[in-house]
Amino acid sequence: MAARQITIGPEFFAKSRNDYDNWRWALVREFFQNSIDCSSRNIRLDVKLVDGNTVVEVANDGTPMTEDVLTGKLLSLGGSGKNFDGTTGGFGKAKEILYFCHSRYEICSADLRVEGSGASYDITSDNEYVDGTLSTIAIEGDHVDDIVAQARVFLKYAQVDCKFIINGEQVVAALRKGQPRRNLGFGTVYTNRSHSYIMVVRINGIPMFTYPTGLDRCVVVELHGASNEVLTSNRDGLVYPYKGNLSDFITELSVDKRSALRKAAVPRYVHYSGSKLSNYRVNVAEVVGSQPSLDSNVACASGDAAPLIDGVDVDGNRVIHAAIEQQSTTDHWGGAPSFAVGDADGDTTAVAHRKVVTLGTDFVLKNDTDLRVPGHFDPGSAQFSSYSSKLVRIWGRLVLEMHRLFDHEASFSIGFLFDDGSISSTEASYEQGDYGKVYYLNPAVVVEQRASYSKSFKKRFKLTERDRLIAIAAHEFVHGLGFGWHDERYANQLTDVLAKVMKHRKRFNWCFA
């Protein structure tokens, strides 16, 4: 019995468009990528409407194809002459969307010419020589504007050293990656200011697909390795497990861009202990100081002679006189374990125990930049400025008062944080690590000179920005309560905290005294 072969009808290739999220984008991407893979320096795309149908012509000056490559690779299902050896392509699938699914196609390379439709074609030689490859396809219907638009989008997100001509107009493909942010293992994340609210996934500078984001920047994910190791065969997505990893990154980017774009580099810490601080310009306990009592005649419930603070309880209708540990205790300073509750006239009616909040004498500098922290921001320097000292005092008091207002027991330190000042820049941060619980304030922004590209630090805050600083302290206080992500739970908790802070806004006035 004679062996038979499966017949491939035109319907088979017509359905191949459904293998892509956007077949017009895929058509442009595959034509351009094939031209780049064969070392082209000039690539031309012409799209026009002829008798109601779309005619696409793509010409390049890359290495011409031999007859063996044409028949055994390009015109063979699943075949490819690239094998991912320094090229972006190699799956052997793109030919379906490039040629076979359209009403007719023609391929001219060197002196060879292929004319075909679907799986049927004729090939001739000794034709007019073409230095490169010229492909022409006819697509039923009018798709001219859509294909031209996709070509422009592709080049807007590409970074390729080729000359592109689209319908007679030169278009540059020079989207630089930007600043490196994070290594995802299968690719490196970059950000730049060229575009907004878009993430471009590329390999070798060639965009494969895009995702919308809520970030006012362009995020570029440059893939590592060969394309068959990370991309699906249609190159509209990533293979397992990278697909899930990318999805997690996109979710993280929408929830907490600061964490999502955080550099993998290990930050540099400088830890000033309380005893060491006293030898320099700042001692946290002394700088933060105590709140002056509005009623020095009210005795502490514990009987100790200590300064007092006046405030209101969480219900807002009773006066509280709470003792503060004396500053002579250099290891910590904060709320006393007991307080007296009185009426509006100050008469003591009850004694209750209160949770203790302590502010350590330590101070921590955290530097996420490649710059040296200026002396006026460094307590270990003789140039530590009065501005920085006042900022330390305000920040320490704000965080301390947050804990008191919510009667939240904790022991923590404060510090300064410095980062690169771009999209992942933060005004403050909470961290629990080697130095315990630390609330950082970022006192500076990094500015870059346009002419020299040199970077320097500039003051971030005005000391008169009271409400802004209070809001920042509330933001980090919620993180200190255990809400690490900027998700819905965090947003709800922050709303509750800010509502109470606004109700008791006057309690924070002493922080700026």
Stockholm file with secondary structure:
# STOCKHOLM 1.0

chainA/1-513         MAARQITIGPEFFAKSRNDYDNWRWALVREFFQNSIDCSSRNIRLDVKLVDGNTVVEVANDGTPMTEDVLTGKLLSLGGSGKNFDGTTGGFGKAKEILYFCHSRYEICSADLRVEGSGASYDITSDNEYVDGTLSTIAIEGDHVDDIVAQARVFLKYAQVDCKFIINGEQVVAALRKGQPRRNLGFGTVYTNRSHSYIMVVRINGIPMFTYPTGLDRCVVVELHGASNEVLTSNRDGLVYPYKGNLSDFITELSVDKRSALRKAAVPRYVHYSGSKLSNYRVNVAEVVGSQPSLDSNVACASGDAAPLIDGVDVDGNRVIHAAIEQQSTTDHWGGAPSFAVGDADGDTTAVAHRKVVTLGTDFVLKNDTDLRVPGHFDPGSAQFSSYSSKLVRIWGRLVLEMHRLFDHEASFSIGFLFDDGSISSTEASYEQGDYGKVYYLNPAVVVEQRASYSKSFKKRFKLTERDRLIAIAAHEFVHGLGFGWHDERYANQLTDVLAKVMKHRKRFNWCFA
#=GR chainA/1-513 SS CCCCCCCCCHHHHHGGGGGSSCHHHHHHHHHHHHHHHTTCSEEEEEEEEETTEEEEEEEECSCCCCHHHIIIIITSTTCCSCTTSSSSCCSSCHHIIIIITSSEEEEEEETEEEEEETTEEEEECSCCCEEEEEEEEEESSCCHHHHHHHHHHHHHHCBCSSEEEETTEEECCBCCCCEEEEECSSEEEEEESSSSSEEEEEETTEEEEEEECSSSSEEEEEECSCHHHHBCTTSSSBCTTHHHHHHHHHHHHHHCHHHHTCCSSCCEEEEECHHHHTTTTCCHHHHHCCCCCSCTTSCCTTCCCCCEEEEECTTSSSEEEEEECCTTCTTEEEEEEEEEEECTTCCEEEEEECCCEEEEEEEEEEECSSSCCCGGGCTTSTTCCHHHHHHHHHHHHHHHHHHHHTTCCEEEEEEEEECCSSTTCCSEEEEEETTEEEEEECCEEEEECTTTCCEEEEECCCTTCHHHHHHHHHHHHHHHTTCCSCSHHHHHHHHHHHHHHHHTGGGGGGGGC
#=GC SS_cons         CCCCCCCCCHHHHHGGGGGSSCHHHHHHHHHHHHHHHTTCSEEEEEEEEETTEEEEEEEECSCCCCHHHIIIIITSTTCCSCTTSSSSCCSSCHHIIIIITSSEEEEEEETEEEEEETTEEEEECSCCCEEEEEEEEEESSCCHHHHHHHHHHHHHHCBCSSEEEETTEEECCBCCCCEEEEECSSEEEEEESSSSSEEEEEETTEEEEEEECSSSSEEEEEECSCHHHHBCTTSSSBCTTHHHHHHHHHHHHHHCHHHHTCCSSCCEEEEECHHHHTTTTCCHHHHHCCCCCSCTTSCCTTCCCCCEEEEECTTSSSEEEEEECCTTCTTEEEEEEEEEEECTTCCEEEEEECCCEEEEEEEEEEECSSSCCCGGGCTTSTTCCHHHHHHHHHHHHHHHHHHHHTTCCEEEEEEEEECCSSTTCCSEEEEEETTEEEEEECCEEEEECTTTCCEEEEECCCTTCHHHHHHHHHHHHHHHTTCCSCSHHHHHHHHHHHHHHHHTGGGGGGGGC
//
